């Protein structure tokens, strides 16, 4: 009888990484049974989903508290499944607020716990690393400097590289992308507003306002199917009534869009690194609840919020955060990215250096091999 593993992802980026891992696990051992909680990509990759990640995707202290009943209900459902089915291994993908609690509980039940994309405890209270040491059997880091940090706490950790390398490496361009989406221009400005409802409602109105001030530019909004298209349309109608003259919306085709993009406005998250990997100059946008921001400023010890700047440990792309994310500031930055050749080239050169810092493709394969070998020892 083959191994039985449960994969748990809490948001769209986790769905992508979980899907790549699922493919690699099944390639390594086709007899593995994969169950989980995730999204359409994990489902397509061979994971039998027992619930969809839209029930979990909350971010920020205030939002988590507001949705605590939903989160607690989700926790109970997963615990019930794990108790009844006792998988050989539990794979937690990112989403630390939920998954660290799940790691503690599952480990107490004797379930082997693998954690992919380590929680950024180095930016928070370092003593949380002790929790990981106690309740996580194997930790997979995607940032090279994280390994030395965790080893100080004697965590069983390995560096596998950034999982986006696999996604970009496996990407096959849709040759019909432009024609099938009625895109006739040679190049567009990409608008990537993120995959979380709460961020869309805060950030996309500013993006829409900026597009309104640039009627001579052609924009394409990259929408995830996890969010309703009608919400995008309602925000555009409210903040840029004439948007249809130079703005289009595409769904689940971000990589294809980035191939035809001259610059981008991007909500902070996985998409900032994806945009860099497609060599597109960008401006990073982020607004959160004011209380979330004050708490984060107090407790989080990092200089940057975007993965691009964080990995490089220097400012490569401009970050417009909280009050700095305004329509005038965002419009001005897009103009600079489009029109200032020297500025664009500086960013593109920095991207080349960044690409040498994030590892090599084959991340999911390396991790799958490690997991299967370890589980065979455990079982």
GINORDA-V286640 format. One record per backbone hydrogen bond with DSSP energy under -1.0 kcal/mol. CO is the residue of the C=O (numbers start at 1). NH is the residue of the N-H. E is the energy in kcal/mol with one decimal. If there is no record, write none. Layout:
((CO/NH/E) (CO/NH/E))
This chain:
((3/33/-3.2) (4/88/-2.3) (4/89/-1.3) (5/35/-2.6) (6/91/-3.1) (7/37/-2.4) (8/93/-2.7) (11/15/-1.9) (12/16/-1.9) (13/17/-2.4) (14/18/-3.0) (15/19/-2.0) (16/20/-1.9) (17/21/-2.1) (18/22/-2.5) (19/23/-2.3) (20/24/-1.9) (21/25/-2.8) (22/26/-2.4) (23/27/-1.9) (24/28/-2.3) (25/29/-2.7) (29/32/-2.1) (33/5/-2.9) (34/48/-2.7) (35/7/-2.6) (36/50/-2.7) (37/9/-2.7) (38/53/-2.4) (39/43/-2.0) (40/44/-2.5) (41/45/-1.4) (42/47/-2.2) (43/46/-1.3) (48/36/-1.8) (51/38/-1.3) (52/55/-1.8) (53/56/-2.5) (53/57/-1.3) (56/58/-2.3) (60/64/-2.5) (61/65/-2.1) (62/66/-2.4) (63/67/-1.8) (65/68/-1.4) (67/71/-2.3) (68/72/-3.1) (69/73/-2.2) (70/74/-2.2) (71/75/-2.3) (72/76/-2.1) (73/77/-2.1) (74/78/-2.3) (75/79/-2.4) (76/80/-2.5) (77/81/-2.1) (78/82/-2.7) (79/83/-2.5) (80/84/-2.1) (81/85/-2.2) (82/86/-2.5) (89/6/-2.4) (90/114/-3.1) (91/8/-2.8) (92/116/-3.1) (95/99/-2.8) (96/100/-2.4) (98/102/-1.9) (99/103/-2.6) (100/104/-1.9) (101/105/-2.1) (102/106/-3.0) (103/107/-2.5) (104/108/-1.4) (106/111/-2.1) (107/110/-1.4) (112/90/-3.0) (113/137/-1.8) (113/138/-1.4) (114/92/-3.0) (115/140/-3.0) (116/94/-2.8) (119/121/-2.4) (120/123/-1.6) (123/301/-3.1) (125/128/-2.0) (126/129/-2.2) (127/130/-1.2) (128/132/-1.6) (129/133/-2.4) (130/134/-1.8) (131/135/-2.0) (132/136/-2.4) (138/115/-2.6) (139/158/-2.0) (140/117/-1.9) (141/160/-2.5) (143/146/-1.7) (145/149/-1.1) (146/150/-2.5) (147/151/-2.4) (148/152/-1.0) (150/153/-1.4) (150/155/-1.8) (151/154/-1.5) (155/157/-1.3) (156/139/-2.6) (158/141/-2.9) (162/165/-1.9) (163/167/-1.3) (164/168/-2.8) (165/169/-2.3) (166/170/-2.2) (174/177/-1.9) (176/180/-3.1) (177/181/-1.1) (178/183/-3.1) (179/182/-1.2) (188/262/-2.8) (189/220/-2.2) (190/265/-2.3) (191/222/-2.9) (192/267/-2.9) (196/200/-2.5) (197/201/-2.2) (199/203/-3.4) (200/204/-1.5) (203/207/-1.9) (204/208/-3.0) (205/209/-2.2) (206/210/-2.3) (207/211/-2.3) (208/212/-1.8) (209/213/-1.1) (211/214/-1.3) (214/217/-1.8) (218/189/-2.6) (219/248/-1.7) (220/191/-2.4) (221/250/-2.8) (223/252/-2.8) (224/227/-1.9) (229/233/-2.2) (230/234/-2.6) (231/235/-2.1) (232/236/-2.4) (233/237/-3.0) (234/238/-1.7) (235/239/-2.5) (236/240/-2.5) (240/243/-2.1) (242/245/-1.7) (243/246/-1.9) (243/247/-1.5) (246/219/-2.8) (248/221/-3.4) (250/223/-3.1) (253/257/-2.2) (254/258/-2.6) (257/260/-2.1) (260/188/-1.8) (263/190/-2.5) (264/283/-2.1) (265/192/-2.8) (266/285/-3.1) (269/272/-1.5) (270/274/-1.9) (271/275/-2.5) (272/276/-1.7) (273/277/-2.3) (274/278/-1.1) (275/280/-1.9) (276/279/-1.9) (281/264/-1.3) (283/266/-2.7) (284/320/-3.3) (285/268/-2.5) (286/322/-2.5) (289/293/-2.3) (290/294/-2.3) (291/295/-2.4) (292/296/-2.7) (293/297/-2.7) (294/298/-1.4) (295/299/-2.2) (296/300/-3.1) (306/310/-2.5) (307/311/-2.7) (308/312/-1.7) (309/313/-1.5) (309/314/-1.3) (318/284/-2.9) (320/286/-2.0) (321/324/-2.3) (322/325/-1.6) (324/326/-1.6) (326/330/-2.6) (327/331/-2.5) (328/332/-2.3) (329/333/-2.0) (330/334/-2.2) (331/335/-2.2) (332/336/-2.0) (333/337/-2.5) (334/338/-2.1) (335/339/-2.5) (336/340/-2.4) (339/341/-1.1) (340/344/-2.4) (341/345/-2.6) (342/346/-2.0) (343/347/-1.8) (344/348/-2.5) (345/349/-2.4) (346/350/-1.8) (347/351/-2.1) (348/352/-1.3) (349/353/-1.3) (350/354/-2.3) (351/355/-2.3) (353/356/-1.1) (354/357/-2.1) (358/162/-2.0) (362/366/-2.4) (363/367/-2.2) (364/368/-2.8) (365/369/-2.2) (366/370/-1.8) (367/371/-2.8) (368/372/-2.6) (369/373/-2.1) (370/374/-2.1) (371/375/-2.7) (372/376/-2.1) (373/377/-1.2) (374/378/-1.8) (375/379/-3.4))
